[in-house]
Amino acid sequence: MQSKNNQSTIFTTSDLNTASVLLAFEVPLESINRSNPKKVSFTFGPRLMVNDLVQQYRTRKLLIEPTELFNAQRNLKNLIFAE
């Protein structure tokens, strides 16, 4: 889900890999929705180029340092299970 906000994009996803990519590129994580115990959704705050990052990731054109990606994924999992 995407919405325009002052030329920036708010982006919500339930895909851990997509969320990890955004976190690795320092897109601010605004919230984690745990209301459904079987599915967590991540909302990322406004940052220009979010759509481009997601599109590059989905089309396998995004270059990312593997260590950064794995660290971001580990951090997200820690946040999911923190409470």
Contacts in CASP RR format, 6 or more apart in sequence:
PFRMAT RR
TARGET T0000
AUTHOR 0000-0000-0000
METHOD contacts of the structure
MODEL  1
MQSKNNQSTIFTTSDLNTASVLLAFEVPLESINRSNPKKVSFTFGPRLMV
NDLVQQYRTRKLLIEPTELFNAQRNLKNLIFAE
1 11 0 8 1.000
1 12 0 8 1.000
1 13 0 8 1.000
2 9 0 8 1.000
2 10 0 8 1.000
2 11 0 8 1.000
2 12 0 8 1.000
2 50 0 8 1.000
2 51 0 8 1.000
3 9 0 8 1.000
3 10 0 8 1.000
5 46 0 8 1.000
6 46 0 8 1.000
7 48 0 8 1.000
8 45 0 8 1.000
8 46 0 8 1.000
8 47 0 8 1.000
8 48 0 8 1.000
8 50 0 8 1.000
9 45 0 8 1.000
9 46 0 8 1.000
9 47 0 8 1.000
9 48 0 8 1.000
9 50 0 8 1.000
9 51 0 8 1.000
10 30 0 8 1.000
10 43 0 8 1.000
10 44 0 8 1.000
10 45 0 8 1.000
10 46 0 8 1.000
11 22 0 8 1.000
11 27 0 8 1.000
11 43 0 8 1.000
11 44 0 8 1.000
11 45 0 8 1.000
11 50 0 8 1.000
11 51 0 8 1.000
11 54 0 8 1.000
12 41 0 8 1.000
12 42 0 8 1.000
12 43 0 8 1.000
12 44 0 8 1.000
13 19 0 8 1.000
13 22 0 8 1.000
13 41 0 8 1.000
13 42 0 8 1.000
13 44 0 8 1.000
14 39 0 8 1.000
14 40 0 8 1.000
14 41 0 8 1.000
14 42 0 8 1.000
16 73 0 8 1.000
16 76 0 8 1.000
16 77 0 8 1.000
17 57 0 8 1.000
17 73 0 8 1.000
18 54 0 8 1.000
18 57 0 8 1.000
18 58 0 8 1.000
19 29 0 8 1.000
19 42 0 8 1.000
19 44 0 8 1.000
19 76 0 8 1.000
20 69 0 8 1.000
20 72 0 8 1.000
20 73 0 8 1.000
20 76 0 8 1.000
21 53 0 8 1.000
21 54 0 8 1.000
21 57 0 8 1.000
21 62 0 8 1.000
21 64 0 8 1.000
21 69 0 8 1.000
21 72 0 8 1.000
22 29 0 8 1.000
22 42 0 8 1.000
22 44 0 8 1.000
22 50 0 8 1.000
22 53 0 8 1.000
22 54 0 8 1.000
23 29 0 8 1.000
23 44 0 8 1.000
23 72 0 8 1.000
23 75 0 8 1.000
23 76 0 8 1.000
24 64 0 8 1.000
24 65 0 8 1.000
24 68 0 8 1.000
24 69 0 8 1.000
24 71 0 8 1.000
24 72 0 8 1.000
25 53 0 8 1.000
25 64 0 8 1.000
27 44 0 8 1.000
27 45 0 8 1.000
27 47 0 8 1.000
27 50 0 8 1.000
27 53 0 8 1.000
28 44 0 8 1.000
28 45 0 8 1.000
28 46 0 8 1.000
28 47 0 8 1.000
29 42 0 8 1.000
29 43 0 8 1.000
29 44 0 8 1.000
29 45 0 8 1.000
29 76 0 8 1.000
29 79 0 8 1.000
30 43 0 8 1.000
30 44 0 8 1.000
30 45 0 8 1.000
31 42 0 8 1.000
31 43 0 8 1.000
32 40 0 8 1.000
32 41 0 8 1.000
32 42 0 8 1.000
32 43 0 8 1.000
32 79 0 8 1.000
32 80 0 8 1.000
33 40 0 8 1.000
33 41 0 8 1.000
33 42 0 8 1.000
33 43 0 8 1.000
34 40 0 8 1.000
34 80 0 8 1.000
34 83 0 8 1.000
40 80 0 8 1.000
42 76 0 8 1.000
44 50 0 8 1.000
53 62 0 8 1.000
56 62 0 8 1.000
END
